[in-house]
Amino acid sequence: MIGRLNHVALVVPDLAKAAMAYRQHLGAAVSQPLALPEHGVTVVFIELPNTKIELLEPLGEDSMIKRFLEKNPSGGMHHICYEVDDIIAVRDKLKAGGARVLGDDNPKIGAHGKPVLFLHPKDFFGTLIELEQA
């Protein structure tokens, strides 16, 4: 059902500093910042040969990421994202098996311009999972 690992998302308190650290210290290719108001975040992507690292910073007072940083001021791992071939079919199968989809059960457009869903971390042993249409 799940495909390749698309990215691991890390919340950071200062996106510019984090991007610079990845660029300067690790020699990483870092994308330009992308504001996603509908998700309450600004993101950059670190391109790796086999996947990506997504750095997230809060955008707006109602950002879920802001609450994450209040609990974890230094930042930390937020979620992992897997690709799926048919996000609606996967959603329906997961829900039929008892998994909870966050939000209104309908995919939203994510940072890559593709439909995404988030699964409740309590159903996956404490890990927030994002599914992205491949």
mmCIF file of the C-alpha atoms, coordinates in Angstrom:
data_MODEL
# 
_entry.id   MODEL 
# 
loop_
_atom_site.group_PDB 
_atom_site.id 
_atom_site.type_symbol 
_atom_site.label_atom_id 
_atom_site.label_alt_id 
_atom_site.label_comp_id 
_atom_site.label_asym_id 
_atom_site.label_entity_id 
_atom_site.label_seq_id 
_atom_site.pdbx_PDB_ins_code 
_atom_site.Cartn_x 
_atom_site.Cartn_y 
_atom_site.Cartn_z 
_atom_site.occupancy 
_atom_site.B_iso_or_equiv 
_atom_site.pdbx_formal_charge 
_atom_site.auth_seq_id 
_atom_site.auth_comp_id 
_atom_site.auth_asym_id 
_atom_site.auth_atom_id 
_atom_site.pdbx_PDB_model_num 
ATOM 1   C CA . MET A 1 1   ? 0.000   0.000  0.000  1.00 0.00 ? 1   MET A CA 1 
ATOM 2   C CA . ILE A 1 2   ? 2.672   2.578  0.934  1.00 0.00 ? 2   ILE A CA 1 
ATOM 3   C CA . GLY A 1 3   ? 5.394   3.417  -1.507 1.00 0.00 ? 3   GLY A CA 1 
ATOM 4   C CA . ARG A 1 4   ? 8.716   5.120  -1.096 1.00 0.00 ? 4   ARG A CA 1 
ATOM 5   C CA . LEU A 1 5   ? 9.626   7.480  1.703  1.00 0.00 ? 5   LEU A CA 1 
ATOM 6   C CA . ASN A 1 6   ? 8.985   10.967 0.353  1.00 0.00 ? 6   ASN A CA 1 
ATOM 7   C CA . HIS A 1 7   ? 10.384  12.995 3.255  1.00 0.00 ? 7   HIS A CA 1 
ATOM 8   C CA . VAL A 1 8   ? 11.014  13.312 6.966  1.00 0.00 ? 8   VAL A CA 1 
ATOM 9   C CA . ALA A 1 9   ? 9.726   16.592 8.418  1.00 0.00 ? 9   ALA A CA 1 
ATOM 10  C CA . LEU A 1 10  ? 11.578  18.471 11.134 1.00 0.00 ? 10  LEU A CA 1 
ATOM 11  C CA . VAL A 1 11  ? 10.174  21.484 12.968 1.00 0.00 ? 11  VAL A CA 1 
ATOM 12  C CA . VAL A 1 12  ? 12.759  24.223 13.499 1.00 0.00 ? 12  VAL A CA 1 
ATOM 13  C CA . PRO A 1 13  ? 12.520  27.454 15.503 1.00 0.00 ? 13  PRO A CA 1 
ATOM 14  C CA . ASP A 1 14  ? 14.318  29.490 12.817 1.00 0.00 ? 14  ASP A CA 1 
ATOM 15  C CA . LEU A 1 15  ? 13.976  28.316 9.219  1.00 0.00 ? 15  LEU A CA 1 
ATOM 16  C CA . ALA A 1 16  ? 16.661  30.626 7.813  1.00 0.00 ? 16  ALA A CA 1 
ATOM 17  C CA . LYS A 1 17  ? 19.249  29.476 10.384 1.00 0.00 ? 17  LYS A CA 1 
ATOM 18  C CA . ALA A 1 18  ? 18.372  25.818 9.892  1.00 0.00 ? 18  ALA A CA 1 
ATOM 19  C CA . ALA A 1 19  ? 18.574  26.093 6.094  1.00 0.00 ? 19  ALA A CA 1 
ATOM 20  C CA . MET A 1 20  ? 21.925  27.857 6.373  1.00 0.00 ? 20  MET A CA 1 
ATOM 21  C CA . ALA A 1 21  ? 23.261  25.152 8.720  1.00 0.00 ? 21  ALA A CA 1 
ATOM 22  C CA . TYR A 1 22  ? 22.256  22.384 6.290  1.00 0.00 ? 22  TYR A CA 1 
ATOM 23  C CA . ARG A 1 23  ? 23.750  24.334 3.381  1.00 0.00 ? 23  ARG A CA 1 
ATOM 24  C CA . GLN A 1 24  ? 27.014  25.425 5.030  1.00 0.00 ? 24  GLN A CA 1 
ATOM 25  C CA . HIS A 1 25  ? 27.817  22.580 7.404  1.00 0.00 ? 25  HIS A CA 1 
ATOM 26  C CA . LEU A 1 26  ? 26.406  19.609 5.503  1.00 0.00 ? 26  LEU A CA 1 
ATOM 27  C CA . GLY A 1 27  ? 26.752  20.878 1.930  1.00 0.00 ? 27  GLY A CA 1 
ATOM 28  C CA . ALA A 1 28  ? 23.076  20.203 1.234  1.00 0.00 ? 28  ALA A CA 1 
ATOM 29  C CA . ALA A 1 29  ? 21.005  21.545 -1.634 1.00 0.00 ? 29  ALA A CA 1 
ATOM 30  C CA . VAL A 1 30  ? 18.233  23.599 0.000  1.00 0.00 ? 30  VAL A CA 1 
ATOM 31  C CA . SER A 1 31  ? 15.108  24.840 -1.768 1.00 0.00 ? 31  SER A CA 1 
ATOM 32  C CA . GLN A 1 32  ? 13.743  28.340 -1.483 1.00 0.00 ? 32  GLN A CA 1 
ATOM 33  C CA . PRO A 1 33  ? 11.231  28.881 1.358  1.00 0.00 ? 33  PRO A CA 1 
ATOM 34  C CA . LEU A 1 34  ? 7.621   28.188 0.456  1.00 0.00 ? 34  LEU A CA 1 
ATOM 35  C CA . ALA A 1 35  ? 4.795   29.640 2.573  1.00 0.00 ? 35  ALA A CA 1 
ATOM 36  C CA . LEU A 1 36  ? 1.778   27.365 2.917  1.00 0.00 ? 36  LEU A CA 1 
ATOM 37  C CA . PRO A 1 37  ? -0.832  29.435 4.789  1.00 0.00 ? 37  PRO A CA 1 
ATOM 38  C CA . GLU A 1 38  ? -3.489  26.708 4.492  1.00 0.00 ? 38  GLU A CA 1 
ATOM 39  C CA . HIS A 1 39  ? -1.167  24.417 6.501  1.00 0.00 ? 39  HIS A CA 1 
ATOM 40  C CA . GLY A 1 40  ? 0.179   27.142 8.803  1.00 0.00 ? 40  GLY A CA 1 
ATOM 41  C CA . VAL A 1 41  ? 3.817   26.548 7.860  1.00 0.00 ? 41  VAL A CA 1 
ATOM 42  C CA . THR A 1 42  ? 6.723   27.803 5.813  1.00 0.00 ? 42  THR A CA 1 
ATOM 43  C CA . VAL A 1 43  ? 8.888   24.981 4.432  1.00 0.00 ? 43  VAL A CA 1 
ATOM 44  C CA . VAL A 1 44  ? 12.189  24.318 2.732  1.00 0.00 ? 44  VAL A CA 1 
ATOM 45  C CA . PHE A 1 45  ? 13.313  20.980 1.354  1.00 0.00 ? 45  PHE A CA 1 
ATOM 46  C CA . ILE A 1 46  ? 16.758  19.455 1.699  1.00 0.00 ? 46  ILE A CA 1 
ATOM 47  C CA . GLU A 1 47  ? 17.346  17.292 -1.381 1.00 0.00 ? 47  GLU A CA 1 
ATOM 48  C CA . LEU A 1 48  ? 19.041  13.948 -0.727 1.00 0.00 ? 48  LEU A CA 1 
ATOM 49  C CA . PRO A 1 49  ? 19.843  11.229 -3.269 1.00 0.00 ? 49  PRO A CA 1 
ATOM 50  C CA . ASN A 1 50  ? 17.089  8.931  -1.966 1.00 0.00 ? 50  ASN A CA 1 
ATOM 51  C CA . THR A 1 51  ? 14.554  11.234 -0.232 1.00 0.00 ? 51  THR A CA 1 
ATOM 52  C CA . LYS A 1 52  ? 14.069  14.734 1.194  1.00 0.00 ? 52  LYS A CA 1 
ATOM 53  C CA . ILE A 1 53  ? 14.168  16.410 4.587  1.00 0.00 ? 53  ILE A CA 1 
ATOM 54  C CA . GLU A 1 54  ? 11.431  19.005 5.065  1.00 0.00 ? 54  GLU A CA 1 
ATOM 55  C CA . LEU A 1 55  ? 12.182  21.826 7.495  1.00 0.00 ? 55  LEU A CA 1 
ATOM 56  C CA . LEU A 1 56  ? 9.046   23.474 8.914  1.00 0.00 ? 56  LEU A CA 1 
ATOM 57  C CA . GLU A 1 57  ? 8.585   26.820 10.628 1.00 0.00 ? 57  GLU A CA 1 
ATOM 58  C CA . PRO A 1 58  ? 5.280   28.173 12.005 1.00 0.00 ? 58  PRO A CA 1 
ATOM 59  C CA . LEU A 1 59  ? 3.296   30.572 9.834  1.00 0.00 ? 59  LEU A CA 1 
ATOM 60  C CA . GLY A 1 60  ? 0.587   32.467 11.696 1.00 0.00 ? 60  GLY A CA 1 
ATOM 61  C CA . GLU A 1 61  ? -0.693  32.413 15.252 1.00 0.00 ? 61  GLU A CA 1 
ATOM 62  C CA . ASP A 1 62  ? -2.919  29.347 14.730 1.00 0.00 ? 62  ASP A CA 1 
ATOM 63  C CA . SER A 1 63  ? -0.146  27.142 13.338 1.00 0.00 ? 63  SER A CA 1 
ATOM 64  C CA . MET A 1 64  ? -0.079  23.607 14.756 1.00 0.00 ? 64  MET A CA 1 
ATOM 65  C CA . ILE A 1 65  ? 3.690   23.848 14.413 1.00 0.00 ? 65  ILE A CA 1 
ATOM 66  C CA . LYS A 1 66  ? 3.727   26.794 16.806 1.00 0.00 ? 66  LYS A CA 1 
ATOM 67  C CA . ARG A 1 67  ? 2.213   24.573 19.484 1.00 0.00 ? 67  ARG A CA 1 
ATOM 68  C CA . PHE A 1 68  ? 4.797   21.890 18.681 1.00 0.00 ? 68  PHE A CA 1 
ATOM 69  C CA . LEU A 1 69  ? 7.597   24.422 19.265 1.00 0.00 ? 69  LEU A CA 1 
ATOM 70  C CA . GLU A 1 70  ? 6.073   25.546 22.542 1.00 0.00 ? 70  GLU A CA 1 
ATOM 71  C CA . LYS A 1 71  ? 6.431   21.955 23.778 1.00 0.00 ? 71  LYS A CA 1 
ATOM 72  C CA . ASN A 1 72  ? 9.784   21.415 22.007 1.00 0.00 ? 72  ASN A CA 1 
ATOM 73  C CA . PRO A 1 73  ? 11.581  24.807 21.840 1.00 0.00 ? 73  PRO A CA 1 
ATOM 74  C CA . SER A 1 74  ? 14.615  23.378 20.021 1.00 0.00 ? 74  SER A CA 1 
ATOM 75  C CA . GLY A 1 75  ? 12.423  21.702 17.406 1.00 0.00 ? 75  GLY A CA 1 
ATOM 76  C CA . GLY A 1 76  ? 12.382  18.052 16.446 1.00 0.00 ? 76  GLY A CA 1 
ATOM 77  C CA . MET A 1 77  ? 10.927  15.389 14.200 1.00 0.00 ? 77  MET A CA 1 
ATOM 78  C CA . HIS A 1 78  ? 7.323   16.150 13.282 1.00 0.00 ? 78  HIS A CA 1 
ATOM 79  C CA . HIS A 1 79  ? 6.202   13.531 10.741 1.00 0.00 ? 79  HIS A CA 1 
ATOM 80  C CA . ILE A 1 80  ? 7.213   11.108 8.029  1.00 0.00 ? 80  ILE A CA 1 
ATOM 81  C CA . CYS A 1 81  ? 5.658   11.124 4.562  1.00 0.00 ? 81  CYS A CA 1 
ATOM 82  C CA . TYR A 1 82  ? 5.056   8.071  2.394  1.00 0.00 ? 82  TYR A CA 1 
ATOM 83  C CA . GLU A 1 83  ? 3.934   8.071  -1.211 1.00 0.00 ? 83  GLU A CA 1 
ATOM 84  C CA . VAL A 1 84  ? 0.806   6.169  -2.228 1.00 0.00 ? 84  VAL A CA 1 
ATOM 85  C CA . ASP A 1 85  ? -0.569  5.420  -5.685 1.00 0.00 ? 85  ASP A CA 1 
ATOM 86  C CA . ASP A 1 86  ? -4.228  6.152  -4.912 1.00 0.00 ? 86  ASP A CA 1 
ATOM 87  C CA . ILE A 1 87  ? -4.731  8.361  -1.862 1.00 0.00 ? 87  ILE A CA 1 
ATOM 88  C CA . ILE A 1 88  ? -8.527  7.912  -1.800 1.00 0.00 ? 88  ILE A CA 1 
ATOM 89  C CA . ALA A 1 89  ? -8.355  4.110  -1.982 1.00 0.00 ? 89  ALA A CA 1 
ATOM 90  C CA . VAL A 1 90  ? -5.673  4.049  0.727  1.00 0.00 ? 90  VAL A CA 1 
ATOM 91  C CA . ARG A 1 91  ? -7.715  6.424  2.911  1.00 0.00 ? 91  ARG A CA 1 
ATOM 92  C CA . ASP A 1 92  ? -10.800 4.245  2.569  1.00 0.00 ? 92  ASP A CA 1 
ATOM 93  C CA . LYS A 1 93  ? -8.875  1.053  3.370  1.00 0.00 ? 93  LYS A CA 1 
ATOM 94  C CA . LEU A 1 94  ? -7.224  2.642  6.415  1.00 0.00 ? 94  LEU A CA 1 
ATOM 95  C CA . LYS A 1 95  ? -10.523 4.002  7.736  1.00 0.00 ? 95  LYS A CA 1 
ATOM 96  C CA . ALA A 1 96  ? -12.212 0.617  7.209  1.00 0.00 ? 96  ALA A CA 1 
ATOM 97  C CA . GLY A 1 97  ? -9.420  -0.860 9.358  1.00 0.00 ? 97  GLY A CA 1 
ATOM 98  C CA . GLY A 1 98  ? -9.990  1.682  12.136 1.00 0.00 ? 98  GLY A CA 1 
ATOM 99  C CA . ALA A 1 99  ? -7.245  4.224  11.403 1.00 0.00 ? 99  ALA A CA 1 
ATOM 100 C CA . ARG A 1 100 ? -8.143  7.889  11.874 1.00 0.00 ? 100 ARG A CA 1 
ATOM 101 C CA . VAL A 1 101 ? -7.513  10.525 9.240  1.00 0.00 ? 101 VAL A CA 1 
ATOM 102 C CA . LEU A 1 102 ? -6.912  13.999 10.651 1.00 0.00 ? 102 LEU A CA 1 
ATOM 103 C CA . GLY A 1 103 ? -9.029  16.919 9.476  1.00 0.00 ? 103 GLY A CA 1 
ATOM 104 C CA . ASP A 1 104 ? -12.157 16.404 7.408  1.00 0.00 ? 104 ASP A CA 1 
ATOM 105 C CA . ASP A 1 105 ? -10.990 13.151 5.718  1.00 0.00 ? 105 ASP A CA 1 
ATOM 106 C CA . ASN A 1 106 ? -10.442 14.955 2.416  1.00 0.00 ? 106 ASN A CA 1 
ATOM 107 C CA . PRO A 1 107 ? -6.978  15.381 0.911  1.00 0.00 ? 107 PRO A CA 1 
ATOM 108 C CA . LYS A 1 108 ? -5.479  18.869 0.853  1.00 0.00 ? 108 LYS A CA 1 
ATOM 109 C CA . ILE A 1 109 ? -2.818  20.075 -1.558 1.00 0.00 ? 109 ILE A CA 1 
ATOM 110 C CA . GLY A 1 110 ? 0.626   19.801 0.039  1.00 0.00 ? 110 GLY A CA 1 
ATOM 111 C CA . ALA A 1 111 ? 3.968   21.507 -0.542 1.00 0.00 ? 111 ALA A CA 1 
ATOM 112 C CA . HIS A 1 112 ? 4.659   19.455 -3.687 1.00 0.00 ? 112 HIS A CA 1 
ATOM 113 C CA . GLY A 1 113 ? 1.331   20.438 -5.266 1.00 0.00 ? 113 GLY A CA 1 
ATOM 114 C CA . LYS A 1 114 ? -0.098  16.933 -4.712 1.00 0.00 ? 114 LYS A CA 1 
ATOM 115 C CA . PRO A 1 115 ? -2.939  15.679 -2.501 1.00 0.00 ? 115 PRO A CA 1 
ATOM 116 C CA . VAL A 1 116 ? -1.937  14.772 1.075  1.00 0.00 ? 116 VAL A CA 1 
ATOM 117 C CA . LEU A 1 117 ? -3.588  13.312 4.173  1.00 0.00 ? 117 LEU A CA 1 
ATOM 118 C CA . PHE A 1 118 ? -2.349  12.979 7.744  1.00 0.00 ? 118 PHE A CA 1 
ATOM 119 C CA . LEU A 1 119 ? -2.989  9.940  9.934  1.00 0.00 ? 119 LEU A CA 1 
ATOM 120 C CA . HIS A 1 120 ? -3.480  10.147 13.691 1.00 0.00 ? 120 HIS A CA 1 
ATOM 121 C CA . PRO A 1 121 ? -0.213  9.407  15.534 1.00 0.00 ? 121 PRO A CA 1 
ATOM 122 C CA . LYS A 1 122 ? -2.002  7.333  18.183 1.00 0.00 ? 122 LYS A CA 1 
ATOM 123 C CA . ASP A 1 123 ? -2.869  4.805  15.467 1.00 0.00 ? 123 ASP A CA 1 
ATOM 124 C CA . PHE A 1 124 ? 0.792   4.530  14.384 1.00 0.00 ? 124 PHE A CA 1 
ATOM 125 C CA . PHE A 1 125 ? 2.682   4.202  17.671 1.00 0.00 ? 125 PHE A CA 1 
ATOM 126 C CA . GLY A 1 126 ? 3.230   7.901  18.273 1.00 0.00 ? 126 GLY A CA 1 
ATOM 127 C CA . THR A 1 127 ? 4.295   8.864  14.756 1.00 0.00 ? 127 THR A CA 1 
ATOM 128 C CA . LEU A 1 128 ? 2.361   11.374 12.680 1.00 0.00 ? 128 LEU A CA 1 
ATOM 129 C CA . ILE A 1 129 ? 2.180   9.998  9.143  1.00 0.00 ? 129 ILE A CA 1 
ATOM 130 C CA . GLU A 1 130 ? 1.562   12.009 5.988  1.00 0.00 ? 130 GLU A CA 1 
ATOM 131 C CA . LEU A 1 131 ? 0.445   10.240 2.834  1.00 0.00 ? 131 LEU A CA 1 
ATOM 132 C CA . GLU A 1 132 ? 1.119   11.935 -0.502 1.00 0.00 ? 132 GLU A CA 1 
ATOM 133 C CA . GLN A 1 133 ? -0.334  10.976 -3.860 1.00 0.00 ? 133 GLN A CA 1 
ATOM 134 C CA . ALA A 1 134 ? 2.567   9.741  -6.006 1.00 0.00 ? 134 ALA A CA 1 
# 
